[in-house]
């Protein structure tokens, strides 16, 4: 065995040992935003060492030169990102939030939706700043993983199905403070079914309606379907970097084909290459500091795909429920650009974008959390109750 070969073997064994040490360390590091960046840096160091080792054992000079260039570039980028990590880490924040309760154990994986709340569970979320309670929310789900509300001792004969995200689910609200609860209380003829959940978008509405037994979960014969829209749902259809890197990897992935929305699996599995890149870049402190997302903007194709998903949802709703009472509800503060796409497809909507200013004091939990307060939900539910009652009782 030559001296050079012996050194290469020793180097390879050392790298393998380092690799297993980094993987073991990564596995046991507490998972959080800062910790994700640290794990990224460890893997970057690992990549530099592997590239350097493989490049320098080559006998060809140009490969060694390319290796030097690649390793130097990676080290420079790593250094820059570490600098911004330290800036973020040591920049004092006037807000010191502390999330308590068992709410974060509420989510389970789901093959159709990506994830969903556990069925038949009660849990709690307490949000504090410097020990001061900002909100204390209690959550209850039923056997179908829908969020429920306290019994109102009424016998409604109509349904109102709510699809949407955390705004409608009520991530900062107790069971008796959500939009569906206030609608049920105001319009006593409606049973309100809350299929919304944090992070959901148009995908989950369509995926729900594509489930073979969905209609059986609604007991009333007449009613209305409501998709509660905010413009960030366009990002969720797009599957951008920030979303994919953190909580959306296993969400339904739809593509536009012949003007129709076709499910193409999940982002992580069936768009694996882009998702893997997003997973790395999403941990970059440099991108976090400058609030850079990829893609940078919403494009026409994102509006078209979102509209196609909504259109297919409406078609399935009409077929399953035997009526055309399907509406998109534009939530307060939402950009209304999508309305021209909905108009083109003759999709009905209720435009509450200017009903109130979500940034005003008392309408959200800002600066702590952007989600609506019970006051805001009451205002919206009052208007929504009036409108859907009129839709189903035009005379």
C-alpha positions, 0 to 999 in steps of 0.5 A: 500500500502506497503512502498516498493511498494510506493517507486517502483511506485515513482521510476517508475514515475521518470524514465518515466519522465526522459525517456520523457525528454531524448526523447524530448531533443534528438528530438530537439538537432541539428543533427550532428556527435558530437550531435549523440554521445551525444544522444547515451550517454543520451540513455545509461544513460537511459538504465542503469537506467531502467536496474538498476530499474528493477533489484533491484525491484526483490526479487531474489539476483542473479538477483540483482547481474547480474544487478550490473554487467551489469550496472557497465559494461555499465557505464565503457564503457560509461565512456571510450567512453566519454573520447574519445569523449572529445579527438576528440572534443578538438583535434584542426584541421588545417582545418575548413570546412564550407559547404554552399548552398542548395545542402543538400536539394537535396535528397528525399526518393525513394522506389526503390533506397532508396533515389535519387535527386529531379527531375527538380531542380537547387541547389548549394554547396559551400565548404570553409576552413577558408573563402577560397572557395575550390569549388563552384558547381552547380547542375541541374537534369531533370524530371527523377532525373538524373544529366544533363549538359549544352546543346552542340547544337549537335544531338547525335544518341547513348546513354551512361548510367552512373551508379555509386556514387558521383565520377560519379555524380560529388559531387564536380563539376558543371554540366559542369565539370562531367565525363558524360559532358566531354564524351558528349563533346568529343564524340559528338555522345553520349547522356550521362545519369547520373544515379549516386548519392552520396552513391550509389553502385551496388544495385542502378544500379540493382534497376534502371534496375529492374524498369519497365519503365527504358528503356523508359527514354533513347531515343536513340536506340544504345549505351553503359551501364557503371558502374563506380566502386570503391572498396568502393562499396563492403562495400555498398553491405555488408552494414557495420556499418559506412554506415548503421549507417549514410546514408545507412539504407534505401538502397536496400538490396540484398542477394546471393541465388543460385548464384543469387542476390535477393532483400530482402527489405532494410537494416533498415527494413529487416535486422533490428537487425544488422542494429539497433546494427550498428546504436548504435555502429556507434555513438561510439567515441571509434570506430571513434577514432580508425577508426574501422568498422564492419565487419573489412574487405571485404570477398569473399562473398562480392565480390561474391554478388557484382559480382552477382548484376553486372551480373544480371544488365548486363543481364537486360541491354542486355534484355532491350537494345538489345545489350551486350555493358555493361562494368564495368569501374574501376576508378583510384585508385581502388583496382582490386581484383574484376576483377578475379570475373568479368572474371569468369562471363565473364563480360566486363570491362575497367581498368583505375585503374592506369590512374592517382593517385587520391592522387596527387596534382590537381587530387582531393580536398584533404586534404579537399575532396577526390572527383576528380577535373575537371582536373581528370574528363577530363583525364578519360573522354578523355580515356573513350570517345576513348574506347567507340567510338572504342567499338561501331565503331569497323570498 
